[in-house]
Each structure stands twice: as structure tokens, then as C-alpha cells.
Amino acid sequence: MTEFTPKNAAYHSLLEESGTGKLAGARLSPAAAELALGEVADGVIVTDRHGLVCYSNPLVSELCGNLVGLLPGQVLADSLPLFDDEGEALDLNLASGDREEDIPSRRELRANIRRETGELLEISVQINSLKNDAVLEGYVLVLRHTSDARRISSRLSWQSSHDALTHLPNRQTFEHALQQLLNTDTGPRQHHILLYLDVYQFKVVNDTLGYSAGDALLIALAKILTRCLGNGDLLGRVGSDEFALLLKDCTLEEAKRIVTRLREAVNGFVFQWEDSETRPALSIGAVSVDSHAPPASQLLASSNDACSAARDQGRNRVKFFGDSRKALEKRRESTWLAEIHAAIREDRLLLYRQPVVALQDQNRVHHYEVLVRMQGRDGDVISPGLFLPAAERYGMIDEVDRWVIRNILRYMALEQSSGSGGFHYAINISGISLGDELFADFVLRELTEAGVAPSRVQFEITETSAINNLDRALVFIHKLRAAGCSFALDDFGRGASSLAYLRQLPVDYLKIDGSFVRNMLEDEIDSAMVSTVDHLAKRMGISTIAEFAETPELLEKLRLMGVDYAQGFGIAAAACLPEISGPRPSSVS
């Protein structure tokens, strides 16, 4: 896209239409005009002649009901959903192919904008054509609430949630948005990255060139960082010279590429102020955001710690999951020890299940994966990410494994005695339990006492734990398979040695790692990886299970590819074990 910069006259005209005509006589520079547009009470969008967004002021994000608004380079028709009174999509016909001389200089229409909450908001849209010597350069759209009271309310709402200098979400708003993501995004395979960015030697600029120079530098850096955002990413100003960036649906490797792009963009920028030149740099810390993540405030603190570690190493450094984060996690995990002991003693662990369906049999439930949660003393359900890492670190995970096996087998026995026959269940086994030479005998004893048919029980072991305990894993697998249980190799494909060890592990199912499945509709390489793993498994007589199946389109693609089973939030979320009529062990909640 050719970069489009409106002429001074175009900004002058736009200011008049935006209710700031009193500034028109000043003939503002483009930079000053853009600053003024950020303060008006209407949404303003500038596009090029093809309808690609070049600029949008902060009120556009308030009208749309999100924190990001429209990013440069987006197609306006795709990023601004407008509807008529009947709910039909409304086409603004910006790049309709009409002769330029026939395009009106101004037109206005009524429309409804659908906010992210689903609410329809009635607005007026004024479309101004920008022409230079009869040559069309682009369009300016002014979006205005039909209610003056609503316009004022929107402006006040935006001001309370955004930084006045950079127009980015402020710390409170950013933290709230991050916490909302944690509250609603409970998928076990969801993964995001939180970056904390500090402007290297910003204080020097403030002290030597003055606060005005410091403000100008922050504004410039905010624009540079915004241009690096992807759809759904969120950038906020969380401190005087600190920014936070949430990369949604992002792996660690993708984050590293984005960080490289951010650093290159900032390194290529020379900040000029009066007779001086400054080359800014960033210190960046990164932490993982997934279903195991702590609350938003702790995530920000952890990413700030990683950023501090990067800053201590010198100019323009990056710290991914630094030592400071590990220390923070260790302190946090140690507080869970007494709580885990109490939860096991008081039967406050909870069993959940998530269905695994047969793709080639009309998505019939084939079996359920068993998941564990903890019930807090206040009755709230606690995510496994907050207590299982501590259990693993301090050698308590085998106690959790034994509790799960004992209680799920009692539940399965109840299912069996209720006359329904009962479902098949897959139980996760930790690497510590897998390496315990007494664990196989414990499982066999519990199966016998519960009276559950071993054919109803499947064990899931991760590729990493199996490889790290290969001899013990083989003993465990052979003993339990001889009794009639089946086995699945979880997260297959994540490790570098997957194929080398696969032939040594007598498993019945391969669970294809969700990092390949999640983007296979958009990424041909991921799709090829899934297809290759499925083909290889079929040649070895092993059934395949695709993790992270999130949409109907993805399920259909997997079905056509020949994958046997699928699991994910596109099918069903994990839910507490349903009640069974009749008496039931009190330890299963």
C-alpha cells in the first residue's frame, strides 16, 4: 500500500466537519491537526482511495466498543461492520469503480454499528472525498452519535480508560482487558504472550531535552509500536516510559519474531528534537499467558521483572521467561503446598471431564479425558495452573495422581452399577508417577477393588515424560496393557525426538499437539504436519486424536483428512462430572 498523507487543506476541511471549525483559521500542520482530531467527540477515519485505513482517531475504538480501533492497512469494509435498520450489512461503496469525476465530494447516511458486545449503535456517517486537482486521493469518514448526550458520554468514557498523551489504553484498562481474557479463555491449549517494554534511557531525554521532548518521544514510539500490531493484539501505556503488549493466540516462536520486528522498527527510528538526535531502544520482558496463568496483576508484575532483568543486561535486550519470573513463580508455588495437602486431606480436589469424539462417526463421544481442579476454602474452583506446578516442583504430583485414579475409578464403578454401562475415561499420568516402580501395582490394585473393566481405562502420558523415563514407562505400559488398559501419547510432535522414540512406545493413540492443529486452516505447513502425523500413525496401526479443535470448519477439515478423533472447545468445554442417581462416594465432587 502506498502511504497516504492527507494535505493540510484536507485536514482543514475535516476539522470543520468534526465540530472544530474555530481552529480552521490557524491552518494547522498535519501533525497538529492529527492531535486536534484526537480530542474531538466524533469518530474520524481516513482511508486511501482503495478503502484501506490510514488513520483513525481514538473515538472510533469507543464507537466499536474495543480498545484497539482500526489499524493502518486494514480494509475498512472488513474492520468496520455497518448495518441498516433491518440488520443487513451496509456497503459504503468507497472503492466502487465509479469514474472519479462522478464521486460526490460529500454524502451522508444513517447506519448502525455493531459493537463487540453485540449492541447495535445508531450513528450517522459522513463520507468526504479528498481530491487534489480532481484526482481522488482518499476518503475521510466522520462517525457521529445521533444523540449529543451519548457523544459526550462516549468521550468521557474514552478519557477515563485511555492515556491522554499516547491515546493508548491506560494501565487499569489494560489490566482489566487481560483479566477478562483470563476469565473467559479457559482452553487448555490457548496460549498468548505478554510483553513489557521499557524505553531505554528515557530519563536522559527528559533531563537533557525537557519534558516536551520526552512526551514527543513517547507519542512517536506509541505510533511505531501500533503499526507492528496484529489483529486482536493490545498495546497499552502502563507507566511513565513503559508499555505492555498482549500478543493473542501467539506461540513463543512467533513472539520472538514479533519482538525482533519491534526492535528493528524502533532501532530504525531517529528521534530529532531541535539540534539533537536520539536513537531510542527498548528493554523487553516476556511471560506466557495460558490456562495456567496467574491473575493479571501478577502477570504484569512478572513481565516487569523480566523486563528489569533485560534492562540490567544493557541496551536493547530481551528477556524471555527470565530468572526473575522463575523466582516469582517459586515463591507463589510454595504458598500452595499447605493448601494442596489440605485439599487432598479434605477431598477438595474436583474431577472434570472433556469429551473426545469420533470424527468418522458423526462426532459420537468415544471417551472422556479426566481433568482435575481444586475447590478453594471459599468455594471457588481453582485452575490447575495455580496448584499443579507447585505439586510437580515439590514432589506432590504423585499424591494428586493417586487421588485422581482412586476417585475416578469409584465414579466409573458407580456408572457401571447404575445400569448405563459407563463411559471410557482417559487419565493423565505425570512423569514422576510414571517413574515410580510401585505405581503400576497401585493402579492394578485400585482397578481390582473398584471392579472396573480395564478396557474402559486409558492412560495419557506426555511424550516428554515418556522419553525422560523410558525404561520405567515401558514397564508401566506393558503391565497395564496386559491387563486390558489402553495408552495415548499426549502432545505428540512438540519434542524434537518424537519420531525416534515412537516405535519404542506401544501406544494405541497419538494426540497431535494443538500447536499444529489450531492454525492449520490458515497455515499450510501446520496442515501438512497434521496430515503427516496422521498418515504415519495409520501406517503403525495407531489411532489419532487432534487437540485444540475449536471450530466446525476445523473439525470438518480434520474429518476429511482422516483424523480419527478430536477434542477441544469447538466440541465442548471441560465440565464437572455429572451426578449419578443413587449413593455416591463423598470424595468425588
Secondary structure as GFF3:
##gff-version 3
##sequence-region A 1 589
A	DSSP	alpha_helix	8	17	.	.	.	ID=ss1
A	DSSP	three_ten_helix	21	26	.	.	.	ID=ss2
A	DSSP	alpha_helix	30	37	.	.	.	ID=ss3
A	DSSP	beta_strand	43	48	.	.	.	ID=ss4
A	DSSP	beta_strand	53	56	.	.	.	ID=ss5
A	DSSP	alpha_helix	58	64	.	.	.	ID=ss6
A	DSSP	alpha_helix	76	79	.	.	.	ID=ss7
A	DSSP	beta_strand	82	83	.	.	.	ID=ss8
A	DSSP	three_ten_helix	100	102	.	.	.	ID=ss9
A	DSSP	beta_strand	106	114	.	.	.	ID=ss10
A	DSSP	beta_strand	120	132	.	.	.	ID=ss11
A	DSSP	beta_strand	135	145	.	.	.	ID=ss12
A	DSSP	alpha_helix	148	161	.	.	.	ID=ss13
A	DSSP	alpha_helix	171	184	.	.	.	ID=ss14
A	DSSP	beta_strand	191	199	.	.	.	ID=ss15
A	DSSP	alpha_helix	202	209	.	.	.	ID=ss16
A	DSSP	alpha_helix	211	227	.	.	.	ID=ss17
A	DSSP	beta_strand	234	237	.	.	.	ID=ss18
A	DSSP	beta_strand	242	247	.	.	.	ID=ss19
A	DSSP	alpha_helix	252	267	.	.	.	ID=ss20
A	DSSP	beta_strand	271	273	.	.	.	ID=ss21
A	DSSP	beta_strand	276	278	.	.	.	ID=ss22
A	DSSP	beta_strand	282	290	.	.	.	ID=ss23
A	DSSP	alpha_helix	296	312	.	.	.	ID=ss24
A	DSSP	beta_strand	318	320	.	.	.	ID=ss25
A	DSSP	alpha_helix	323	334	.	.	.	ID=ss26
A	DSSP	alpha_helix	337	345	.	.	.	ID=ss27
A	DSSP	beta_strand	349	358	.	.	.	ID=ss28
A	DSSP	three_ten_helix	359	361	.	.	.	ID=ss29
A	DSSP	beta_strand	364	375	.	.	.	ID=ss30
A	DSSP	beta_strand	381	382	.	.	.	ID=ss31
A	DSSP	three_ten_helix	384	386	.	.	.	ID=ss32
A	DSSP	alpha_helix	388	393	.	.	.	ID=ss33
A	DSSP	alpha_helix	397	417	.	.	.	ID=ss34
A	DSSP	beta_strand	425	428	.	.	.	ID=ss35
A	DSSP	alpha_helix	431	434	.	.	.	ID=ss36
A	DSSP	alpha_helix	439	450	.	.	.	ID=ss37
A	DSSP	three_ten_helix	454	456	.	.	.	ID=ss38
A	DSSP	beta_strand	457	462	.	.	.	ID=ss39
A	DSSP	alpha_helix	463	468	.	.	.	ID=ss40
A	DSSP	alpha_helix	470	483	.	.	.	ID=ss41
A	DSSP	beta_strand	486	492	.	.	.	ID=ss42
A	DSSP	alpha_helix	498	502	.	.	.	ID=ss43
A	DSSP	beta_strand	509	512	.	.	.	ID=ss44
A	DSSP	alpha_helix	514	517	.	.	.	ID=ss45
A	DSSP	alpha_helix	524	539	.	.	.	ID=ss46
A	DSSP	beta_strand	543	546	.	.	.	ID=ss47
A	DSSP	alpha_helix	552	561	.	.	.	ID=ss48
A	DSSP	beta_strand	565	566	.	.	.	ID=ss49
A	DSSP	beta_strand	575	576	.	.	.	ID=ss50
###
